[in-house]
């Protein structure tokens, strides 16, 4: 990995500033775990029977961003990125994917998510979660997506170590 250029979350701030900063920190962590690797290395799977790879995690997080920001607050029927139905597992199959393809989709969804959050008057903005068939707040969505990144960045630590032995933040 290259130098750690992530911006750490502040020790103090409003709820919104903290959620935004922690989300961006975890987004940067996933990108950092993938830095300096070839497409082939990014596709390297953990261990059978798992098909989990760093590239699969990037693809999965594009789906997560879309499902929780675009589909909840903008278009409940927006198609998923990698599957015709809501199948988060389909994103993990990165066997034919490239860094360019996966990161382009993920970065587009991240930017859309940031825009949705920026334009919201408050964290109490309500959106409809079609899978749960109920309304949820922007606050809940930000916490949920943050937890997704936290869990999957733990996976990314192990995956990166398996690819080239690199460990750390």
C-alpha positions as CSV (number, residue, x, y, z in Angstrom):
1,X,0.0,0.0,0.0
2,X,1.1,3.5,-0.5
3,X,1.3,6.1,2.2
4,X,-1.8,6.5,4.4
5,X,-3.4,9.7,3.1
6,X,-6.7,9.2,4.8
7,X,-8.2,12.1,6.7
8,X,-9.0,10.9,10.2
9,X,-12.4,11.7,11.7
10,X,-12.5,14.6,14.1
11,X,-12.6,14.0,17.9
12,X,-15.4,16.6,18.2
13,X,-18.2,17.7,15.9
14,X,-21.9,17.6,15.2
15,X,-23.6,14.2,14.7
16,X,-23.7,14.9,10.9
17,X,-20.1,15.9,10.7
18,X,-19.0,12.8,12.6
19,X,-21.1,10.4,10.5
20,X,-19.9,12.0,7.3
21,X,-16.2,12.0,8.4
22,X,-16.3,8.3,9.6
23,X,-18.0,7.2,6.3
24,X,-15.4,9.0,4.2
25,X,-12.6,7.6,6.4
26,X,-13.9,4.0,5.8
27,X,-14.5,4.7,2.1
28,X,-10.8,5.8,1.9
29,X,-9.7,2.8,3.9
30,X,-11.3,0.4,1.3
31,X,-9.6,2.3,-1.5
32,X,-6.3,2.2,0.3
33,X,-6.5,-1.5,0.8
34,X,-6.7,-1.9,-3.0
35,X,-3.9,0.5,-3.9
36,X,-0.9,-0.7,-5.8
37,X,-2.5,-4.1,-6.8
38,X,-3.1,-5.4,-10.3
39,X,-6.5,-6.5,-11.5
40,X,-5.4,-10.1,-11.1
41,X,-4.3,-9.4,-7.5
42,X,-7.6,-7.6,-6.7
43,X,-9.5,-10.6,-8.0
44,X,-7.5,-13.1,-5.8
45,X,-10.0,-15.0,-3.7
46,X,-9.6,-15.7,0.0
47,X,-10.1,-19.4,0.3
48,X,-12.6,-22.0,-1.0
49,X,-15.5,-22.0,-1.0
50,X,-15.5,-18.3,-0.6
51,X,-15.3,-16.1,-3.7
52,X,-14.5,-13.0,-1.7
53,X,-11.9,-10.7,-3.1
54,X,-10.9,-7.1,-2.8
55,X,-12.4,-6.3,-6.1
56,X,-15.6,-8.2,-5.0
57,X,-15.7,-6.0,-1.9
58,X,-15.5,-2.8,-4.0
59,X,-18.3,-4.1,-6.2
60,X,-20.4,-5.1,-3.2
61,X,-19.9,-1.6,-1.6
62,X,-21.1,0.0,-4.9
63,X,-24.3,-2.1,-4.4
64,X,-24.6,-1.1,-0.8
65,X,-24.2,2.6,-1.6
66,X,-26.8,2.4,-4.3
67,X,-29.3,0.3,-2.3
68,X,-29.1,2.6,0.8
69,X,-28.9,6.1,-0.8
70,X,-30.1,6.0,-4.4
71,X,-32.9,3.5,-3.9
72,X,-34.1,4.8,-0.5
73,X,-34.0,8.5,-1.2
74,X,-34.3,8.9,-5.0
75,X,-35.6,6.0,-6.9
76,X,-37.0,2.9,-5.2
77,X,-36.9,1.0,-8.5
78,X,-33.3,2.0,-9.6
79,X,-31.6,-1.2,-10.8
80,X,-28.8,-2.6,-8.9
81,X,-25.3,-2.2,-10.3
82,X,-24.3,-5.9,-10.7
83,X,-27.5,-7.9,-10.7
84,X,-31.0,-7.7,-12.1
85,X,-32.5,-8.4,-8.7
86,X,-31.3,-7.3,-5.3
87,X,-28.6,-9.9,-4.9
88,X,-25.6,-8.5,-3.0
89,X,-23.7,-11.8,-3.4
90,X,-23.7,-11.3,-7.2
91,X,-21.3,-8.4,-6.7
92,X,-18.7,-10.6,-5.1
93,X,-18.1,-12.5,-8.4
94,X,-15.4,-10.3,-9.7
95,X,-13.8,-13.0,-11.9
96,X,-14.4,-11.0,-15.1
97,X,-14.2,-7.5,-13.6
98,X,-11.5,-4.9,-13.7
99,X,-10.3,-2.2,-11.3
100,X,-11.5,0.4,-13.7
101,X,-15.0,-1.1,-14.0
102,X,-15.5,-1.7,-10.3
103,X,-14.0,1.6,-9.0
104,X,-15.8,3.6,-11.6
105,X,-19.2,2.2,-10.4
106,X,-18.2,2.5,-6.7
107,X,-16.9,6.0,-7.0
108,X,-20.1,7.1,-8.9
109,X,-22.3,5.6,-6.2
110,X,-20.2,7.2,-3.4
111,X,-20.5,10.6,-5.1
112,X,-24.3,10.2,-5.4
113,X,-24.5,9.2,-1.7
114,X,-22.5,12.2,-0.7
115,X,-24.8,14.5,-2.8
116,X,-27.9,13.0,-1.2
117,X,-26.5,13.6,2.2
118,X,-25.3,17.1,1.4
119,X,-28.7,18.2,0.0
120,X,-30.7,16.8,2.9
121,X,-32.0,19.4,5.3
122,X,-31.4,17.1,8.2
123,X,-30.5,13.6,9.3
124,X,-34.3,13.1,9.9
125,X,-34.9,13.0,6.1
126,X,-37.2,10.0,5.6
127,X,-36.8,7.7,2.7
128,X,-38.6,4.4,1.8
129,X,-36.5,1.2,2.2
130,X,-38.2,-1.1,-0.4
131,X,-36.7,-4.3,1.0
132,X,-37.9,-3.6,4.5
133,X,-41.1,-1.9,3.2
134,X,-40.8,0.9,5.7
135,X,-39.5,4.4,6.0
136,X,-36.0,5.0,7.4
137,X,-34.1,8.1,8.3
138,X,-30.9,9.4,6.6
139,X,-29.3,9.0,10.1
140,X,-30.1,5.3,10.1
141,X,-28.9,4.9,6.6
142,X,-25.6,6.6,7.3
143,X,-25.0,4.4,10.4
144,X,-26.0,1.2,8.5
145,X,-23.6,2.0,5.6
146,X,-20.8,2.9,8.1
147,X,-21.3,-0.5,9.8
148,X,-21.1,-2.2,6.4
149,X,-17.8,-0.5,5.6
150,X,-16.4,-1.4,9.1
151,X,-17.2,-5.0,8.6
152,X,-16.0,-5.3,5.1
153,X,-12.8,-3.3,5.8
154,X,-12.0,-6.0,8.3
155,X,-12.3,-8.5,5.4
156,X,-10.2,-6.3,3.3
157,X,-7.4,-6.4,5.9
158,X,-7.2,-10.2,5.6
159,X,-7.6,-10.2,1.9
160,X,-4.8,-7.7,1.4
161,X,-2.5,-9.7,3.7
162,X,-3.3,-12.8,1.7
163,X,-2.4,-11.1,-1.6
164,X,1.0,-9.6,-0.7
165,X,1.5,-9.8,3.1
166,X,0.7,-6.1,3.6
167,X,-0.9,-5.5,7.0
168,X,-1.9,-2.4,8.9
169,X,-4.4,0.4,9.1
